[in-house]
Amino acid sequence: MALAISGCSTCSPVLYPNQYYKMVGKEQANKDVKVTIDEAKKDGYDDQSKSGKDLGKSAVKTAAGVGVNTGLSFALGGFGIGGIISAAIGGTSWLLECMFTKKQPDSVFKQYVETRLTEKGYKVIGWQ
């Protein structure tokens, strides 16, 4: 499951290659983005959007549903095959959603990062 969690990723700002960007270079620009993101987190801004938090909640709901389904199957004398199938489907769908969905950061977090980068001389053109 650690692999699934590491597959989840958050977007980062994309910088326009304006004069300042060209002057400092890509390596320094990437460092400045990282420092700015760290500043935003340190100042208490949450980089995880509501949808990112919902993804974690859906994983918990999937696990709870699998547990209930398996418990009912065993309580009713069944082998629990329904629970096993439910676990396989729920786990796989959550893993795929996590791996292939880049989560957009919270809008206030994005605005903070964009404002700070603009103050430094960069121009943010989007998030990827």
C-alpha positions in Angstrom: 0.0 0.0 0.0 3.0 2.3 0.5 3.5 2.2 -3.3 0.0 3.3 -3.9 0.4 6.3 -1.6 3.7 7.3 -3.1 2.0 7.2 -6.5 -0.3 10.1 -5.5 1.1 13.4 -6.5 0.4 17.0 -6.1 0.7 19.5 -8.9 3.5 22.2 -9.0 3.5 25.6 -10.6 4.6 25.9 -14.2 6.8 28.9 -14.8 6.8 31.0 -18.0 10.4 31.4 -19.3 10.4 35.2 -18.9 13.6 37.3 -18.6 14.1 36.6 -14.9 13.6 32.9 -15.4 16.2 32.9 -18.2 18.6 35.0 -16.1 18.5 32.6 -13.1 18.2 29.4 -15.0 16.0 26.3 -14.6 17.9 24.8 -11.7 17.6 28.0 -9.6 13.9 28.5 -10.6 13.1 24.9 -9.4 14.9 25.6 -6.1 12.9 28.9 -5.7 9.6 27.0 -6.4 10.5 24.4 -3.7 11.4 27.1 -1.2 8.2 29.0 -1.9 6.1 25.8 -1.5 7.9 25.1 1.8 7.2 28.7 2.9 3.5 28.3 2.2 3.3 25.1 4.2 5.3 26.6 7.1 2.9 29.5 7.1 0.0 27.1 7.5 -1.4 26.9 4.1 -2.7 23.4 3.1 -1.4 22.1 -0.2 -4.0 19.4 -0.3 -7.3 20.2 -2.0 -10.7 19.0 -0.9 -10.6 16.4 -3.6 -7.2 15.2 -2.3 -8.7 14.8 1.2 -11.7 13.1 -0.3 -9.4 10.5 -2.0 -8.1 9.5 1.4 -11.7 9.3 2.8 -12.7 7.1 -0.1 -9.9 4.7 0.7 -11.2 4.5 4.3 -14.7 4.0 3.1 -13.6 1.3 0.7 -11.8 -0.6 3.5 -14.8 -0.2 5.8 -17.1 -1.5 3.2 -14.9 -4.5 2.5 -14.8 -5.3 6.2 -18.5 -5.2 6.6 -19.1 -7.2 3.5 -16.6 -9.9 4.5 -18.0 -10.0 8.1 -21.5 -10.4 6.8 -20.4 -13.2 4.5 -18.8 -15.1 7.3 -21.7 -14.4 9.7 -24.1 -15.9 7.2 -22.0 -19.0 6.9 -20.5 -18.1 3.5 -16.8 -18.5 2.6 -16.5 -14.7 2.3 -15.9 -14.7 -1.5 -18.0 -11.6 -1.8 -15.7 -9.8 0.6 -12.6 -11.0 -1.3 -14.0 -9.8 -4.6 -15.1 -6.5 -3.0 -11.6 -6.0 -1.6 -9.9 -6.7 -4.9 -12.2 -4.3 -6.8 -12.2 -1.6 -4.2 -8.5 -1.7 -3.7 -7.7 -1.7 -7.4 -10.0 1.2 -8.2 -8.6 3.3 -5.3 -5.0 2.5 -6.4 -5.7 3.4 -10.1 -7.5 6.6 -9.1 -4.5 7.6 -6.9 -1.9 6.7 -9.4 -3.4 8.5 -12.4 -4.9 11.5 -10.8 -2.7 14.5 -10.0 -4.4 16.4 -7.2 -4.7 20.2 -7.6 -3.5 22.1 -4.5 -6.0 24.1 -2.4 -6.8 27.4 -4.2 -5.5 29.6 -1.4 -2.3 27.6 -1.3 -1.9 28.1 -5.1 -2.6 31.8 -4.8 0.0 32.2 -2.0 2.7 30.3 -4.1 1.8 32.3 -7.2 2.0 35.6 -5.4 5.3 34.9 -3.8 6.8 33.6 -7.1 5.6 36.8 -8.9 7.2 38.9 -6.1 10.5 37.1 -6.8 10.2 37.8 -10.6 8.6 34.7 -12.0 5.4 34.3 -13.9 3.2 31.3 -13.2 1.3 30.1 -16.2 -0.4 27.1 -14.7 -0.1 24.0 -12.5 0.9 20.4 -13.5 
